[in-house]
Amino acid sequence: MFDEEEKPKPKGIQPLDLDMMSIEALGDYIAELETEIARVRTKIDAKKSARGAAESFFKS
């Protein structure tokens, strides 16, 4: 019932040592991060839609 409250928040993405990466590896890293950003934005949009639907349901 309270599982969500008890979970620790993720610490986030740990930065990599960019000095040790090649130009190609840096490009790949950017692509991975952009893919993750897109995934998170999609999830945010879905949650906003669900919240909006719930709010309109309970207002009526």
N, CA, C and O atoms as a CHARMM CRD file, in Angstrom:
* protein
*
  240
    1    1 MET  N      0.80900  -1.18600   0.00000 PROA 1      0.00000
    2    1 MET  CA     0.00000   0.00000   0.00000 PROA 1      0.00000
    3    1 MET  C      0.86000   1.26100   0.00000 PROA 1      0.00000
    4    1 MET  O      0.51900   2.23800  -0.66600 PROA 1      0.00000
    5    2 PHE  N      1.95800   1.25200   0.73000 PROA 2      0.00000
    6    2 PHE  CA     2.84700   2.40400   0.79700 PROA 2      0.00000
    7    2 PHE  C      4.18300   2.13000   0.12500 PROA 2      0.00000
    8    2 PHE  O      5.17600   2.79400   0.42400 PROA 2      0.00000
    9    3 ASP  N      4.21600   1.15800  -0.78100 PROA 3      0.00000
   10    3 ASP  CA     5.46800   0.77700  -1.42100 PROA 3      0.00000
   11    3 ASP  C      6.14600   1.94900  -2.12700 PROA 3      0.00000
   12    3 ASP  O      7.36800   2.08400  -2.06300 PROA 3      0.00000
   13    4 GLU  N      5.36700   2.79600  -2.80000 PROA 4      0.00000
   14    4 GLU  CA     5.96800   3.89500  -3.54000 PROA 4      0.00000
   15    4 GLU  C      6.65900   4.89100  -2.62200 PROA 4      0.00000
   16    4 GLU  O      7.67900   5.46800  -2.99600 PROA 4      0.00000
   17    5 GLU  N      6.13000   5.09900  -1.44700 PROA 5      0.00000
   18    5 GLU  CA     6.72900   6.04200  -0.51100 PROA 5      0.00000
   19    5 GLU  C      8.02200   5.50900   0.08600 PROA 5      0.00000
   20    5 GLU  O      8.90000   6.28800   0.45900 PROA 5      0.00000
   21    6 GLU  N      8.14700   4.19600   0.17900 PROA 6      0.00000
   22    6 GLU  CA     9.30000   3.59900   0.82800 PROA 6      0.00000
   23    6 GLU  C     10.49400   3.43400  -0.10600 PROA 6      0.00000
   24    6 GLU  O     11.61800   3.26300   0.36500 PROA 6      0.00000
   25    7 LYS  N     10.27500   3.48300  -1.42300 PROA 7      0.00000
   26    7 LYS  CA    11.36300   3.29200  -2.37100 PROA 7      0.00000
   27    7 LYS  C     12.27000   4.51800  -2.37600 PROA 7      0.00000
   28    7 LYS  O     11.79100   5.64900  -2.45400 PROA 7      0.00000
   29    8 PRO  N     13.57000   4.29500  -2.29200 PROA 8      0.00000
   30    8 PRO  CA    14.47400   5.44600  -2.38900 PROA 8      0.00000
   31    8 PRO  C     14.47000   5.98700  -3.81700 PROA 8      0.00000
   32    8 PRO  O     14.32300   5.23700  -4.78100 PROA 8      0.00000
   33    9 LYS  N     14.63200   7.29600  -3.92900 PROA 9      0.00000
   34    9 LYS  CA    14.66500   7.90700  -5.25100 PROA 9      0.00000
   35    9 LYS  C     15.96700   7.52800  -5.94200 PROA 9      0.00000
   36    9 LYS  O     17.01200   7.43800  -5.29600 PROA 9      0.00000
   37   10 PRO  N     15.90900   7.30400  -7.25800 PROA 10     0.00000
   38   10 PRO  CA    17.13900   6.97700  -7.97500 PROA 10     0.00000
   39   10 PRO  C     18.12800   8.13500  -7.89600 PROA 10     0.00000
   40   10 PRO  O     17.73800   9.30200  -7.84700 PROA 10     0.00000
   41   11 LYS  N     19.38800   7.79800  -7.88400 PROA 11     0.00000
   42   11 LYS  CA    20.42900   8.80800  -7.76500 PROA 11     0.00000
   43   11 LYS  C     20.65600   9.53800  -9.09100 PROA 11     0.00000
   44   11 LYS  O     21.31700  10.57600  -9.11500 PROA 11     0.00000
   45   12 GLY  N     20.12600   9.01700 -10.17400 PROA 12     0.00000
   46   12 GLY  CA    20.33000   9.65200 -11.47000 PROA 12     0.00000
   47   12 GLY  C     21.45400   8.99800 -12.24500 PROA 12     0.00000
   48   12 GLY  O     22.08400   8.04100 -11.79400 PROA 12     0.00000
   49   13 ILE  N     21.67700   9.52800 -13.38700 PROA 13     0.00000
   50   13 ILE  CA    22.72100   8.98300 -14.24900 PROA 13     0.00000
   51   13 ILE  C     24.06700   9.46900 -13.74000 PROA 13     0.00000
   52   13 ILE  O     24.26100  10.66100 -13.50300 PROA 13     0.00000
   53   14 GLN  N     24.97800   8.54900 -13.57800 PROA 14     0.00000
   54   14 GLN  CA    26.31700   8.90200 -13.14900 PROA 14     0.00000
   55   14 GLN  C     27.12600   9.38100 -14.35600 PROA 14     0.00000
   56   14 GLN  O     27.20400   8.67300 -15.36100 PROA 14     0.00000
   57   15 PRO  N     27.72200  10.55400 -14.27400 PROA 15     0.00000
   58   15 PRO  CA    28.50400  11.05000 -15.40300 PROA 15     0.00000
   59   15 PRO  C     29.69100  10.14700 -15.70900 PROA 15     0.00000
   60   15 PRO  O     30.32600   9.59600 -14.81100 PROA 15     0.00000
   61   16 LEU  N     29.96800  10.01400 -16.97800 PROA 16     0.00000
   62   16 LEU  CA    31.11600   9.22900 -17.41400 PROA 16     0.00000
   63   16 LEU  C     32.34100  10.12300 -17.54400 PROA 16     0.00000
   64   16 LEU  O     32.22600  11.34400 -17.64200 PROA 16     0.00000
   65   17 ASP  N     33.50500   9.50300 -17.54200 PROA 17     0.00000
   66   17 ASP  CA    34.74200  10.24200 -17.77600 PROA 17     0.00000
   67   17 ASP  C     34.85600  10.46000 -19.28300 PROA 17     0.00000
   68   17 ASP  O     35.28800   9.57100 -20.01600 PROA 17     0.00000
   69   18 LEU  N     34.46900  11.63600 -19.73300 PROA 18     0.00000
   70   18 LEU  CA    34.43600  11.92600 -21.16200 PROA 18     0.00000
   71   18 LEU  C     35.83100  12.03400 -21.76400 PROA 18     0.00000
   72   18 LEU  O     36.00500  11.83200 -22.96600 PROA 18     0.00000
   73   19 ASP  N     36.82200  12.35000 -20.94200 PROA 19     0.00000
   74   19 ASP  CA    38.18900  12.47500 -21.44800 PROA 19     0.00000
   75   19 ASP  C     38.72400  11.15500 -22.00000 PROA 19     0.00000
   76   19 ASP  O     39.59100  11.14500 -22.87400 PROA 19     0.00000
   77   20 MET  N     38.21200  10.06600 -21.49400 PROA 20     0.00000
   78   20 MET  CA    38.71200   8.75400 -21.90400 PROA 20     0.00000
   79   20 MET  C     37.95700   8.19400 -23.11400 PROA 20     0.00000
   80   20 MET  O     38.29100   7.11400 -23.60100 PROA 20     0.00000
   81   21 MET  N     36.95000   8.91300 -23.59900 PROA 21     0.00000
   82   21 MET  CA    36.11500   8.39300 -24.68000 PROA 21     0.00000
   83   21 MET  C     36.54900   8.97600 -26.01900 PROA 21     0.00000
   84   21 MET  O     36.96400  10.13200 -26.10400 PROA 21     0.00000
   85   22 SER  N     36.44500   8.15500 -27.06600 PROA 22     0.00000
   86   22 SER  CA    36.75000   8.61100 -28.41900 PROA 22     0.00000
   87   22 SER  C     35.60400   9.47700 -28.93600 PROA 22     0.00000
   88   22 SER  O     34.52800   9.52700 -28.34100 PROA 22     0.00000
   89   23 ILE  N     35.85300  10.15400 -30.05100 PROA 23     0.00000
   90   23 ILE  CA    34.81100  10.97200 -30.66200 PROA 23     0.00000
   91   23 ILE  C     33.61700  10.10400 -31.03600 PROA 23     0.00000
   92   23 ILE  O     32.47100  10.50400 -30.83000 PROA 23     0.00000
   93   24 GLU  N     33.87200   8.93300 -31.57800 PROA 24     0.00000
   94   24 GLU  CA    32.78100   8.01900 -31.94300 PROA 24     0.00000
   95   24 GLU  C     32.00000   7.57700 -30.71400 PROA 24     0.00000
   96   24 GLU  O     30.77000   7.53300 -30.73700 PROA 24     0.00000
   97   25 ALA  N     32.70800   7.25200 -29.64900 PROA 25     0.00000
   98   25 ALA  CA    32.04800   6.83100 -28.41600 PROA 25     0.00000
   99   25 ALA  C     31.22500   7.97900 -27.82400 PROA 25     0.00000
  100   25 ALA  O     30.14100   7.75200 -27.28600 PROA 25     0.00000
  101   26 LEU  N     31.73000   9.19400 -27.92100 PROA 26     0.00000
  102   26 LEU  CA    30.98100  10.34600 -27.42600 PROA 26     0.00000
  103   26 LEU  C     29.69500  10.54000 -28.23200 PROA 26     0.00000
  104   26 LEU  O     28.64600  10.84800 -27.66500 PROA 26     0.00000
  105   27 GLY  N     29.77600  10.35800 -29.55300 PROA 27     0.00000
  106   27 GLY  CA    28.58500  10.44900 -30.38500 PROA 27     0.00000
  107   27 GLY  C     27.56700   9.38400 -30.01900 PROA 27     0.00000
  108   27 GLY  O     26.36600   9.65100 -29.96900 PROA 27     0.00000
  109   28 ASP  N     28.05100   8.17900 -29.76500 PROA 28     0.00000
  110   28 ASP  CA    27.15800   7.08800 -29.35400 PROA 28     0.00000
  111   28 ASP  C     26.51400   7.38900 -28.00200 PROA 28     0.00000
  112   28 ASP  O     25.33800   7.10100 -27.78100 PROA 28     0.00000
  113   29 TYR  N     27.29700   7.96500 -27.11500 PROA 29     0.00000
  114   29 TYR  CA    26.79200   8.31700 -25.78700 PROA 29     0.00000
  115   29 TYR  C     25.69000   9.36900 -25.89700 PROA 29     0.00000
  116   29 TYR  O     24.66600   9.27100 -25.22100 PROA 29     0.00000
  117   30 ILE  N     25.89700  10.36800 -26.74100 PROA 30     0.00000
  118   30 ILE  CA    24.86800  11.38400 -26.96200 PROA 30     0.00000
  119   30 ILE  C     23.59700  10.74700 -27.50100 PROA 30     0.00000
  120   30 ILE  O     22.50100  11.08000 -27.05200 PROA 30     0.00000
  121   31 ALA  N     23.73100   9.83200 -28.46100 PROA 31     0.00000
  122   31 ALA  CA    22.56300   9.15700 -29.03200 PROA 31     0.00000
  123   31 ALA  C     21.81100   8.37600 -27.95700 PROA 31     0.00000
  124   31 ALA  O     20.58100   8.39900 -27.92300 PROA 31     0.00000
  125   32 GLU  N     22.53100   7.69200 -27.08700 PROA 32     0.00000
  126   32 GLU  CA    21.89400   6.93900 -25.99500 PROA 32     0.00000
  127   32 GLU  C     21.14400   7.88500 -25.05800 PROA 32     0.00000
  128   32 GLU  O     20.01800   7.60000 -24.65000 PROA 32     0.00000
  129   33 LEU  N     21.77000   9.00300 -24.72000 PROA 33     0.00000
  130   33 LEU  CA    21.12700   9.95700 -23.82300 PROA 33     0.00000
  131   33 LEU  C     19.89500  10.57700 -24.47000 PROA 33     0.00000
  132   33 LEU  O     18.87900  10.76500 -23.80000 PROA 33     0.00000
  133   34 GLU  N     19.96600  10.89700 -25.75800 PROA 34     0.00000
  134   34 GLU  CA    18.80300  11.46200 -26.45300 PROA 34     0.00000
  135   34 GLU  C     17.65500  10.46200 -26.50700 PROA 34     0.00000
  136   34 GLU  O     16.48900  10.83900 -26.38500 PROA 34     0.00000
  137   35 THR  N     17.98600   9.18600 -26.68900 PROA 35     0.00000
  138   35 THR  CA    16.96200   8.14500 -26.68000 PROA 35     0.00000
  139   35 THR  C     16.30100   8.06000 -25.30700 PROA 35     0.00000
  140   35 THR  O     15.08300   7.91900 -25.20800 PROA 35     0.00000
  141   36 GLU  N     17.09300   8.14600 -24.26800 PROA 36     0.00000
  142   36 GLU  CA    16.55000   8.09200 -22.90100 PROA 36     0.00000
  143   36 GLU  C     15.69900   9.32600 -22.61500 PROA 36     0.00000
  144   36 GLU  O     14.65000   9.22100 -21.97900 PROA 36     0.00000
  145   37 ILE  N     16.14000  10.48800 -23.07600 PROA 37     0.00000
  146   37 ILE  CA    15.36500  11.71200 -22.88200 PROA 37     0.00000
  147   37 ILE  C     14.01200  11.58600 -23.56800 PROA 37     0.00000
  148   37 ILE  O     12.99100  11.96600 -22.99500 PROA 37     0.00000
  149   38 ALA  N     13.99500  11.06200 -24.78000 PROA 38     0.00000
  150   38 ALA  CA    12.73500  10.87300 -25.51000 PROA 38     0.00000
  151   38 ALA  C     11.81600   9.91600 -24.76000 PROA 38     0.00000
  152   38 ALA  O     10.60800  10.14100 -24.68700 PROA 38     0.00000
  153   39 ARG  N     12.38100   8.85700 -24.20800 PROA 39     0.00000
  154   39 ARG  CA    11.58700   7.88100 -23.44800 PROA 39     0.00000
  155   39 ARG  C     10.96700   8.53200 -22.21400 PROA 39     0.00000
  156   39 ARG  O      9.80500   8.28300 -21.89100 PROA 39     0.00000
  157   40 VAL  N     11.74000   9.35800 -21.53100 PROA 40     0.00000
  158   40 VAL  CA    11.24000  10.03700 -20.33000 PROA 40     0.00000
  159   40 VAL  C     10.16000  11.04100 -20.70600 PROA 40     0.00000
  160   40 VAL  O      9.14400  11.13900 -20.01700 PROA 40     0.00000
  161   41 ARG  N     10.36300  11.78900 -21.78800 PROA 41     0.00000
  162   41 ARG  CA     9.34400  12.75900 -22.21400 PROA 41     0.00000
  163   41 ARG  C      8.04100  12.06800 -22.57800 PROA 41     0.00000
  164   41 ARG  O      6.96200  12.58300 -22.28300 PROA 41     0.00000
  165   42 THR  N      8.13000  10.90800 -23.21500 PROA 42     0.00000
  166   42 THR  CA     6.93900  10.13800 -23.55300 PROA 42     0.00000
  167   42 THR  C      6.19600   9.71800 -22.28500 PROA 42     0.00000
  168   42 THR  O      4.96800   9.79200 -22.22300 PROA 42     0.00000
  169   43 LYS  N      6.93900   9.28400 -21.29100 PROA 43     0.00000
  170   43 LYS  CA     6.33100   8.87000 -20.01800 PROA 43     0.00000
  171   43 LYS  C      5.68600  10.05900 -19.30900 PROA 43     0.00000
  172   43 LYS  O      4.60200   9.92800 -18.74100 PROA 43     0.00000
  173   44 ILE  N      6.34100  11.21100 -19.34000 PROA 44     0.00000
  174   44 ILE  CA     5.77300  12.41400 -18.72700 PROA 44     0.00000
  175   44 ILE  C      4.45600  12.77200 -19.40100 PROA 44     0.00000
  176   44 ILE  O      3.47100  13.06600 -18.72400 PROA 44     0.00000
  177   45 ASP  N      4.43200  12.74900 -20.73400 PROA 45     0.00000
  178   45 ASP  CA     3.20700  13.05900 -21.46800 PROA 45     0.00000
  179   45 ASP  C      2.07900  12.09000 -21.10500 PROA 45     0.00000
  180   45 ASP  O      0.93200  12.50300 -20.93100 PROA 45     0.00000
  181   46 ALA  N      2.41200  10.79900 -20.99200 PROA 46     0.00000
  182   46 ALA  CA     1.39900   9.80200 -20.63800 PROA 46     0.00000
  183   46 ALA  C      0.85700  10.05900 -19.23500 PROA 46     0.00000
  184   46 ALA  O     -0.34500   9.94200 -18.99700 PROA 46     0.00000
  185   47 LYS  N      1.74200  10.40600 -18.31400 PROA 47     0.00000
  186   47 LYS  CA     1.30000  10.66700 -16.94400 PROA 47     0.00000
  187   47 LYS  C      0.45700  11.93300 -16.85900 PROA 47     0.00000
  188   47 LYS  O     -0.50600  11.99000 -16.09400 PROA 47     0.00000
  189   48 LYS  N      0.82000  12.95600 -17.64700 PROA 48     0.00000
  190   48 LYS  CA     0.01400  14.17700 -17.67100 PROA 48     0.00000
  191   48 LYS  C     -1.37800  13.88400 -18.21500 PROA 48     0.00000
  192   48 LYS  O     -2.36800  14.40700 -17.70300 PROA 48     0.00000
  193   49 SER  N     -1.46100  13.05000 -19.25000 PROA 49     0.00000
  194   49 SER  CA    -2.75600  12.69100 -19.81800 PROA 49     0.00000
  195   49 SER  C     -3.60800  11.93500 -18.80600 PROA 49     0.00000
  196   49 SER  O     -4.80000  12.20400 -18.65400 PROA 49     0.00000
  197   50 ALA  N     -2.98200  10.99100 -18.12000 PROA 50     0.00000
  198   50 ALA  CA    -3.71300  10.21400 -17.11800 PROA 50     0.00000
  199   50 ALA  C     -4.18700  11.11200 -15.98600 PROA 50     0.00000
  200   50 ALA  O     -5.31400  10.96800 -15.51100 PROA 50     0.00000
  201   51 ARG  N     -3.34900  12.02600 -15.55400 PROA 51     0.00000
  202   51 ARG  CA    -3.73800  12.93500 -14.47600 PROA 51     0.00000
  203   51 ARG  C     -4.87300  13.84800 -14.93400 PROA 51     0.00000
  204   51 ARG  O     -5.82100  14.09000 -14.18700 PROA 51     0.00000
  205   52 GLY  N     -4.77400  14.35200 -16.16300 PROA 52     0.00000
  206   52 GLY  CA    -5.82800  15.21000 -16.69200 PROA 52     0.00000
  207   52 GLY  C     -7.15800  14.48400 -16.77600 PROA 52     0.00000
  208   52 GLY  O     -8.20500  15.04300 -16.45000 PROA 52     0.00000
  209   53 ALA  N     -7.10700  13.22800 -17.21700 PROA 53     0.00000
  210   53 ALA  CA    -8.33200  12.43000 -17.30100 PROA 53     0.00000
  211   53 ALA  C     -8.91300  12.19400 -15.90700 PROA 53     0.00000
  212   53 ALA  O    -10.12700  12.27800 -15.71900 PROA 53     0.00000
  213   54 ALA  N     -8.06700  11.90600 -14.94600 PROA 54     0.00000
  214   54 ALA  CA    -8.54200  11.67900 -13.57300 PROA 54     0.00000
  215   54 ALA  C     -9.13100  12.95000 -12.98800 PROA 54     0.00000
  216   54 ALA  O    -10.17300  12.91200 -12.33400 PROA 54     0.00000
  217   55 GLU  N     -8.46600  14.08100 -13.22000 PROA 55     0.00000
  218   55 GLU  CA    -8.97200  15.34600 -12.68900 PROA 55     0.00000
  219   55 GLU  C    -10.31900  15.69600 -13.29200 PROA 55     0.00000
  220   55 GLU  O    -11.21800  16.14900 -12.58300 PROA 55     0.00000
  221   56 SER  N    -10.46900  15.48900 -14.60400 PROA 56     0.00000
  222   56 SER  CA   -11.74900  15.81400 -15.21800 PROA 56     0.00000
  223   56 SER  C    -12.84900  14.85000 -14.76500 PROA 56     0.00000
  224   56 SER  O    -14.00900  15.24300 -14.65000 PROA 56     0.00000
  225   57 PHE  N    -12.48700  13.59700 -14.50900 PROA 57     0.00000
  226   57 PHE  CA   -13.46400  12.61800 -14.01600 PROA 57     0.00000
  227   57 PHE  C    -13.97400  13.02100 -12.63800 PROA 57     0.00000
  228   57 PHE  O    -15.17600  12.96700 -12.37900 PROA 57     0.00000
  229   58 PHE  N    -13.07300  13.42100 -11.76200 PROA 58     0.00000
  230   58 PHE  CA   -13.48300  13.73400 -10.39900 PROA 58     0.00000
  231   58 PHE  C    -14.10700  15.11400 -10.27700 PROA 58     0.00000
  232   58 PHE  O    -14.77900  15.38500  -9.28100 PROA 58     0.00000
  233   59 LYS  N    -13.91200  15.99800 -11.25300 PROA 59     0.00000
  234   59 LYS  CA   -14.56400  17.30400 -11.22700 PROA 59     0.00000
  235   59 LYS  C    -16.00400  17.21500 -11.66500 PROA 59     0.00000
  236   59 LYS  O    -16.82100  18.05200 -11.28200 PROA 59     0.00000
  237   60 SER  N    -16.33200  16.20500 -12.47100 PROA 60     0.00000
  238   60 SER  CA   -17.70300  16.11600 -12.99300 PROA 60     0.00000
  239   60 SER  C    -18.63900  15.42000 -12.05600 PROA 60     0.00000
  240   60 SER  O    -19.82200  15.27200 -12.36200 PROA 60     0.00000
